[in-house]
Amino acid sequence: MVDFRLTDQQRMLREVARKFVKDEVVPVRAQLDREPDPKKGFSWELLRKADKVGLRTLTLGPEDGGINADIITRCLVGEELATGDLGFAVCLDQVWKIAAGITHLCNEEQKKRFIPIFRDDPECVLSICITEPSGGSNYILPIERKDSTLQARAELRNGKWILNGTKHFISNAGLAKLYLMFAVTDPEKDIYDRVSAFIVPHTAPGLSIGKVEDKLGQRLVWNSTVIMENCEIPGDNLVGRRGKGMQDVLRFLAEEGSNIQAGATVLGTARAAYEAAVEHARQRFVGGKTMIHHQLTHYRLTRMKMRLDAARAYLYRAAYNIDSPDEPTDWSMAPMSKVFAAEAAFEVAKEALELFGGYGYMKDYPMEKYLRDAASFLHSDGVNDVLLLRAGRLLYDLPAELYR
């Protein structure tokens, strides 16, 4: 039986995140969002405060100050954080995924090296580097052409890996102190046996940060270009199996509910837009009565609430399917739930802005920001169209080699 009742710990974490948003994020988000220099949108002070209340290290084990947060717990906290700001929620969501990856994919020697670096530094964030100028979400589909995969290369020379290539649109790049990097190590092999994963410290020789993107939304987190020019790392920074990095890590991200967490964060932005619209409708006097008493307002608000509740239920159902030992895992459910939530969030944010009339378009109110932020997840964490193609391959038993 599916049971979505929250545990005492989950309710406590939700309240911690809610208080953090109210006290710390909301007062500064508009100013940070309007910074013309995209580098000034990120707040180290917010990150330190989030660490202080335990929000940065949720996915570490108890022995390292975390709680081994499951997917629904991450969804719950991510949604709350995104009611304050989607960009900052994305920053921590990325950290949770990659910290869990270090815990589960690294060998014991690597864990001893990398977990303390992350755990003990309240300003340590993490970043995963897959997308390149030549392509992004296409890497998740079965690929037939040799030149349509990653272009970054890694060569083992004298016991050290030398990496060359460019990654772009990378979340947390330029802020992170550890990067989970993907590069081709065996170009002569089959497409699914040529890519490996590495941990690259931000201090590695030859690693640099290029452009920090000036974005429409999610302005409280960086998306940047990562440049590797003969970037040198130790030979034992290879994560998992040589040539199997894409398979190992993508399967891990599926098992960790990466798409589901993404859907939950953008749902938080839409929920904030909906709640603002309800409050506005209770106060705004139009046509001889407050807006909340007009039938069209009832229709719009209830449709928004319906979409939010349906999306959350879908995300939690997908999370339960992955976490529960009581039923076989349906890998198509996670990408579909993310697409459903992203589309619902965008529509809710748009509808909420419309309820504000002309005021919604003005920067004196947060409605235009909610819409700008919500638009990002039509593409982020996998372009929606590509995720549906992947789900279709899984649903109808078509080739899906990354899941073999």
Secondary structure as UniProt FT lines:
FT   HELIX           8..20
FT   HELIX           21..25
FT   HELIX           26..33
FT   HELIX           38..40
FT   HELIX           44..52
FT   TURN            53..54
FT   TURN            56..59
FT   HELIX           62..64
FT   HELIX           71..84
FT   HELIX           86..105
FT   HELIX           108..119
FT   TURN            122..123
FT   STRAND          126..129
FT   TURN            133..134
FT   HELIX           137..140
FT   HELIX           146..148
FT   STRAND          153..157
FT   TURN            158..159
FT   STRAND          160..171
FT   TURN            172..175
FT   STRAND          178..184
FT   TURN            187..188
FT   HELIX           191..193
FT   STRAND          195..201
FT   TURN            202..203
FT   TURN            205..206
FT   STRAND          207..212
FT   TURN            219..220
FT   STRAND          223..234
FT   HELIX           235..237
FT   STRAND          238..239
FT   TURN            242..243
FT   HELIX           245..255
FT   TURN            256..257
FT   HELIX           258..283
FT   STRAND          285..286
FT   TURN            287..288
FT   STRAND          289..290
FT   HELIX           291..293
FT   HELIX           295..323
FT   TURN            325..326
FT   TURN            331..332
FT   HELIX           333..355
FT   HELIX           357..361
FT   TURN            363..364
FT   HELIX           367..375
FT   HELIX           376..378
FT   TURN            379..381
FT   HELIX           384..395
FT   TURN            396..397
FT   HELIX           401..403
//
